[in-house]
Amino acid sequence: SASPSKLPSASPSKLPSASPSKLPSVSPSTMPSGNPTASPATHVPTKDAYTESVVGFAAVSGSPGMTYNTGGSVMTTTTGGEGGTVVTVTTAAEFDTYIDKDSRGPGPYIVQVQGMLISTVDKVYKISSDTTIVGVGSSSGIVGGELRIEDLNSNIIIRNLVLDGGSDNDAIQIKNNAHHIWIDHCYIDGTGVHDGCLDIKDGSDLITVSWVHFFECDKTMLIGHDDNNSAADFGKLRTTIHHCYFERCRTRSPRVRYANPVHIYNCYFEDVFDGVGYAIASAETSDEKEAGVWVEWNHFLDVDKVIHAGIGDYDCGHVVLRNNVIVGSNLDTDGCGTGVNDPSNFYGYTVDEEGNIDDIVRDGVGTGIIAR
């Protein structure tokens, strides 16, 4: 990986100015809404934005028959814009220009977001392949709009961003066979999002979501959107979710169709107790193809249902539970199968086995942890 000192600087004609006089001011109204105590915390950076490697499905080349190719070569991991042109953007318009190959030109790009960018409501920002988007500091990101990765776009990294959707869309949507995506150390405020905080669907595959703070999402994360979409989804949608904080998120953390496995480890789920809320759902579908969720070394505190055993007209899919801390929460896996593919058959990983997963996650989650 390239260290900051090795990253190429952009020419003045290609690099938007980032002088202090042109940076947007960050007033309270532009920051994520919700409980002020849940706003992005100020951290001392402990990780390097350009040298840390991804863990999980985003680092997998694919299974037999599903090896992904880019430009004739096999894609074996997710590197984003590594080695490419670096630009710093300070407006939503600049951001829109540099995440899209049609407007920025070919080649990999690292797009550094400086400050909170104010978007047009319901604006969709389509991200091209070979792109890294990384926020500067702990309070950089986008208010309004949706980040969308679709149509076979791949090799994309989104890190250290504050996202407040504030729209009828999702905060992030991954769809239509997108693959090799890594979302890391973001803060997603669901109080202004009227749909999902993060949706993964339509044959997308090989995705890692790590160290993300989801706050008050009503529908946090949908993996597989339709009970009748097996032609596109079966055998795909494979996702790793680790070291994430689901704080007062009502449902779908995640809700899974078809994918097997979705691997959830070292996450902290807190305060999902309104009588109808749940943390994780693994669902059978109309064609009886069942999802598989591998859940290990997580902490659940005051969660109405740790596992939603069946949704609507369909029964529970497959669930494996190992070494989880469950406090003040309800667990019922009646009717669930156990035929989940072991994640260790796909990649190597190391779990935190300490009894304080809640502290580990809260101390390391969200923005401001990684330096750039």
MARKE-63417 format. One line per field, with one value per residue (C-alpha): residue number from 1; x, y, z. Coordinates in Angstrom, 1 decimal, decimal comma. Last residue first. Example, Ala and Ser with C-alpha at 12.3 -4.5 7.8 and 13.67 -1.06 7.14 Angstrom:
num	2/1
c1	13,7/12,3
c2	-1,1/-4,5
c3	7,1/7,8
This chain:
num	372/371/370/369/368/367/366/365/364/363/362/361/360/359/358/357/356/355/354/353/352/351/350/349/348/347/346/345/344/343/342/341/340/339/338/337/336/335/334/333/332/331/330/329/328/327/326/325/324/323/322/321/320/319/318/317/316/315/314/313/312/311/310/309/308/307/306/305/304/303/302/301/300/299/298/297/296/295/294/293/292/291/290/289/288/287/286/285/284/283/282/281/280/279/278/277/276/275/274/273/272/271/270/269/268/267/266/265/264/263/262/261/260/259/258/257/256/255/254/253/252/251/250/249/248/247/246/245/244/243/242/241/240/239/238/237/236/235/234/233/232/231/230/229/228/227/226/225/224/223/222/221/220/219/218/217/216/215/214/213/212/211/210/209/208/207/206/205/204/203/202/201/200/199/198/197/196/195/194/193/192/191/190/189/188/187/186/185/184/183/182/181/180/179/178/177/176/175/174/173/172/171/170/169/168/167/166/165/164/163/162/161/160/159/158/157/156/155/154/153/152/151/150/149/148/147/146/145/144/143/142/141/140/139/138/137/136/135/134/133/132/131/130/129/128/127/126/125/124/123/122/121/120/119/118/117/116/115/114/113/112/111/110/109/108/107/106/105/104/103/102/101/100/99/98/97/96/95/94/93/92/91/90/89/88/87/86/85/84/83/82/81/80/79/78/77/76/75/74/73/72/71/70/69/68/67/66/65/64/63/62/61/60/59/58/57/56/55/54/53/52/51/50/49/48/47/46/45/44/43/42/41/40/39/38/37/36/35/34/33/32/31/30/29/28/27/26/25/24/23/22/21/20/19/18/17/16/15/14/13/12/11/10/9/8/7/6/5/4/3/2/1
c1	-4,8/-5,1/-7,6/-9,5/-11,3/-14,5/-16,5/-15,5/-12,4/-13,4/-17,0/-16,0/-13,3/-15,6/-18,5/-16,2/-15,2/-15,0/-11,9/-12,0/-11,1/-11,4/-8,6/-9,3/-8,3/-10,5/-13,0/-13,1/-12,7/-16,2/-17,8/-20,8/-24,0/-26,2/-27,5/-31,2/-33,6/-37,0/-36,7/-33,8/-35,1/-32,8/-34,2/-31,9/-31,0/-27,4/-26,2/-22,4/-21,7/-19,3/-20,8/-24,1/-24,7/-27,9/-29,6/-32,9/-35,9/-39,4/-41,3/-44,7/-43,6/-40,2/-38,7/-36,7/-35,6/-32,3/-31,2/-34,8/-35,7/-32,1/-31,0/-27,3/-25,9/-22,1/-20,5/-18,0/-19,6/-22,6/-22,4/-25,5/-26,8/-29,7/-32,2/-33,3/-36,9/-38,1/-40,2/-37,3/-36,0/-34,6/-31,7/-32,6/-30,3/-30,9/-34,6/-37,3/-40,9/-41,3/-39,3/-36,0/-33,1/-30,8/-27,2/-25,7/-21,9/-20,0/-17,0/-18,2/-20,8/-20,2/-22,9/-22,4/-24,4/-26,4/-29,9/-31,8/-30,4/-31,7/-28,7/-28,7/-32,1/-34,3/-34,5/-31,0/-30,5/-26,7/-25,4/-21,6/-19,5/-16,4/-17,0/-19,5/-18,3/-20,6/-21,4/-24,2/-23,6/-24,5/-28,1/-28,5/-29,2/-31,3/-32,5/-34,5/-37,9/-37,8/-36,5/-34,0/-30,9/-28,7/-30,6/-28,7/-30,1/-33,8/-34,8/-31,2/-30,7/-26,9/-24,7/-21,1/-18,9/-15,8/-15,9/-18,2/-16,6/-18,1/-17,5/-20,8/-23,5/-26,1/-29,0/-28,6/-26,6/-28,4/-26,9/-28,7/-32,1/-35,1/-36,2/-32,7/-32,6/-32,3/-30,1/-26,8/-24,0/-20,5/-17,8/-14,7/-14,8/-16,8/-14,9/-16,3/-15,1/-18,2/-21,1/-23,4/-26,5/-26,5/-24,7/-26,6/-25,2/-27,2/-30,4/-32,9/-35,9/-33,4/-31,6/-28,7/-26,4/-23,1/-19,9/-17,0/-13,8/-13,6/-15,2/-13,2/-14,1/-12,7/-15,8/-18,4/-20,4/-23,6/-23,8/-22,2/-24,4/-23,7/-27,0/-27,9/-28,2/-25,3/-22,0/-18,7/-15,9/-16,1/-13,4/-10,3/-10,3/-12,7/-11,7/-13,1/-11,0/-11,9/-10,9/-14,4/-16,9/-19,1/-22,6/-23,7/-27,5/-29,1/-32,2/-31,9/-29,1/-25,9/-24,1/-20,5/-19,2/-15,5/-12,7/-13,4/-10,3/-10,9/-8,2/-8,4/-7,6/-7,3/-9,6/-11,1/-12,7/-16,1/-16,9/-14,7/-17,1/-15,9/-14,1/-17,0/-19,6/-17,2/-16,4/-20,2/-20,6/-18,0/-14,6/-12,8/-9,2/-7,7/-5,2/-4,3/-3,7/-1,5/-4,3/-7,7/-9,6/-7,4/-9,9/-8,7/-8,0/-9,3/-8,2/-6,8/-8,6/-9,4/-11,1/-12,0/-14,0/-13,7/-17,2/-17,0/-14,9/-15,2/-14,1/-11,0/-11,4/-10,2/-13,6/-14,9/-13,1/-10,2/-9,0/-5,5/-4,1/-1,5/-3,4/-5,7/-3,1/-4,6/-4,2/-5,8/-6,5/-10,2/-12,9/-16,3/-18,8/-22,2/-23,8/-23,8/-25,6/-28,6/-29,9/-28,9/-25,7/-23,8/-24,9/-27,3/-24,6/-22,5/-19,5/-18,0/-17,3/-13,6/-12,7/-10,9/-9,0/-7,4/-8,5/-8,4/-9,6/-6,8/-6,9/-5,6/-3,3/-1,6/-2,5/0,0/1,1/0,9/4,3/4,4/0,8/1,9/1,1/0,0
c2	10,5/9,2/6,7/6,9/10,2/8,6/5,6/2,8/2,2/3,1/2,0/-1,3/-2,3/-1,2/-3,3/-6,3/-6,3/-10,0/-10,4/-12,8/-10,2/-12,3/-12,9/-13,5/-15,8/-16,1/-18,3/-21,6/-19,6/-18,1/-21,5/-21,9/-21,9/-25,0/-24,5/-24,3/-21,9/-23,2/-22,1/-19,6/-17,6/-15,2/-12,3/-9,6/-8,2/-9,4/-11,7/-12,1/-14,2/-17,2/-18,9/-18,6/-20,3/-19,3/-20,8/-19,5/-18,7/-19,3/-17,3/-15,7/-12,5/-12,8/-15,9/-16,4/-12,8/-13,3/-11,1/-10,1/-7,3/-6,2/-4,8/-5,4/-7,8/-8,3/-10,2/-13,0/-14,9/-14,8/-16,8/-16,0/-18,3/-17,4/-20,0/-20,9/-22,1/-20,6/-18,0/-17,1/-18,4/-15,6/-14,8/-11,8/-10,0/-7,2/-7,0/-4,4/-5,0/-4,4/-1,2/-2,8/-2,3/-0,7/-1,8/-4,1/-4,3/-6,2/-8,5/-10,8/-11,0/-13,2/-13,3/-16,8/-17,7/-14,9/-15,8/-13,2/-11,4/-8,7/-7,0/-5,2/-5,2/-3,5/-0,7/0,7/2,1/1,9/-0,7/-0,5/-2,3/-4,3/-6,8/-7,2/-9,6/-9,9/-12,5/-11,1/-14,0/-17,7/-17,0/-13,3/-12,8/-15,8/-16,0/-12,7/-13,9/-13,0/-9,6/-7,1/-9,2/-7,9/-5,0/-3,0/-0,6/-0,2/2,2/3,5/5,2/5,4/3,0/3,4/1,6/-0,3/-2,7/-3,4/-5,9/-6,8/-9,7/-9,6/-7,7/-9,8/-7,4/-6,3/-4,6/-1,8/0,5/3,1/2,0/4,1/7,4/8,5/11,6/9,7/7,1/8,7/6,8/7,2/5,7/3,7/1,3/0,5/-2,0/-3,0/-5,8/-6,2/-4,4/-6,9/-4,6/-3,0/-1,3/1,5/3,9/6,5/5,0/7,1/9,2/11,8/13,1/10,7/11,8/10,3/11,1/9,6/7,9/5,4/4,4/1,9/0,8/-2,1/-2,6/-1,1/-4,0/-1,8/-0,3/1,7/4,5/7,1/8,8/12,4/14,6/15,7/14,4/13,8/15,3/15,7/13,3/14,4/14,3/11,9/9,1/8,1/5,5/4,8/2,0/1,6/4,5/6,0/7,2/10,1/10,1/13,5/13,0/16,4/18,5/17,9/19,9/18,8/18,5/19,3/18,1/14,9/13,2/11,5/8,9/8,1/5,1/5,7/7,2/10,7/12,9/13,4/9,9/8,3/9,5/10,0/13,2/15,2/14,4/15,4/18,7/19,5/18,5/21,0/20,9/18,2/17,1/15,2/12,3/10,7/6,9/4,5/3,1/4,2/1,3/-1,6/-4,5/-8,0/-10,8/-9,1/-11,4/-9,5/-8,9/-5,2/-6,3/-9,9/-11,5/-15,2/-16,6/-20,0/-21,3/-19,0/-15,3/-13,3/-12,6/-9,4/-7,8/-11,0/-10,4/-8,2/-5,0/-3,8/-0,8/1,2/4,2/5,4/4,8/3,8/5,3/8,7/10,4/10,5/13,2/11,5/11,5/12,5/10,1/12,5/15,0/12,7/13,0/15,0/14,6/17,9/20,6/22,2/22,3/24,5/23,2/26,0/25,2/25,3/28,1/30,4/27,5/26,6/23,3/24,2/21,7/19,5/18,9/22,2/22,6/19,2/16,3/15,0/11,4/9,3/8,2/10,4/9,3/5,6/3,5/0,0
c3	6,3/9,9/11,0/14,3/13,6/12,4/13,7/16,0/18,1/21,7/21,3/19,8/22,3/25,2/24,0/23,2/26,9/27,6/25,5/22,6/19,9/16,7/14,2/10,5/7,7/4,6/2,7/4,6/7,8/7,1/7,8/5,5/7,5/7,7/11,2/10,6/12,4/13,4/17,0/17,3/20,2/22,1/24,1/25,6/29,0/28,4/25,6/25,3/22,2/22,1/19,0/17,2/13,9/12,0/9,0/7,5/9,7/8,2/5,7/5,6/7,2/8,8/10,4/13,6/14,3/16,1/19,0/19,6/22,0/22,5/25,8/25,4/22,8/22,6/19,7/19,7/16,9/14,5/11,3/9,2/6,4/4,1/2,9/-0,6/-0,1/-3,4/-1,5/0,8/4,1/6,2/8,5/10,7/13,1/15,6/16,4/17,1/17,7/21,5/21,6/22,9/20,5/23,1/22,2/19,6/19,7/17,0/17,4/14,6/11,9/8,9/6,2/4,7/2,9/1,2/0,1/2,2/5,2/7,5/9,2/11,6/10,1/12,7/15,4/15,6/19,0/18,7/16,3/16,8/14,2/15,0/12,1/9,3/6,5/3,5/0,8/-1,3/-3,8/-4,0/-4,8/-5,5/-9,2/-10,1/-6,5/-6,7/-5,6/-1,9/-2,7/-1,2/-0,4/2,4/4,1/6,7/9,2/8,8/11,5/11,9/15,3/15,0/13,0/14,0/11,4/12,5/9,5/6,6/4,2/0,8/-1,6/-3,6/-5,3/-7,0/-6,8/-3,2/-0,4/1,4/4,0/6,2/4,8/4,0/5,6/6,6/8,8/12,2/10,6/11,3/9,7/11,2/9,1/10,2/7,2/4,1/1,8/-1,6/-3,8/-5,9/-7,6/-9,3/-9,6/-6,1/-3,3/-1,6/1,0/3,0/1,5/-0,3/0,9/2,1/5,2/4,5/7,3/6,5/8,5/6,5/7,8/5,0/1,7/-0,4/-4,0/-6,0/-8,1/-10,4/-11,9/-12,4/-8,9/-6,1/-4,7/-2,1/-1,3/-0,8/2,3/4,6/3,4/5,2/7,3/11,0/12,5/10,5/6,7/5,2/2,8/-0,6/-2,4/-6,0/-8,4/-9,8/-10,2/-7,5/-8,3/-6,0/-5,8/-4,8/-2,7/-1,1/-2,7/-0,8/1,9/2,2/5,8/6,0/3,7/1,7/0,3/-3,1/-3,9/-7,6/-9,8/-13,6/-16,2/-16,4/-13,7/-15,4/-16,8/-14,2/-11,4/-7,8/-8,8/-10,3/-7,6/-4,9/-6,6/-6,7/-3,1/-2,1/-0,3/-2,3/-1,9/-4,8/-5,0/-8,3/-8,2/-6,3/-4,3/-5,6/-4,1/-3,0/-2,6/-3,0/-5,6/-8,8/-11,7/-14,7/-18,0/-17,2/-14,0/-13,5/-10,7/-9,9/-9,6/-11,2/-8,4/-5,3/-5,2/-5,0/-1,3/0,5/0,4/2,0/5,3/6,3/4,5/4,8/6,6/4,7/3,3/6,0/8,7/12,1/15,6/15,1/18,5/18,6/18,7/18,8/15,9/17,3/19,7/22,7/20,6/20,3/16,8/13,7/11,9/11,5/9,1/11,6/14,3/12,1/10,1/8,1/4,5/3,5/1,1/3,4/4,9/1,6/0,2/-3,5/-5,9/-7,4/-11,2/-12,5/-9,6/-10,4/-8,1/-5,6/-6,0/-2,8/-1,6/1,6/2,5/2,4/-0,6/0,0
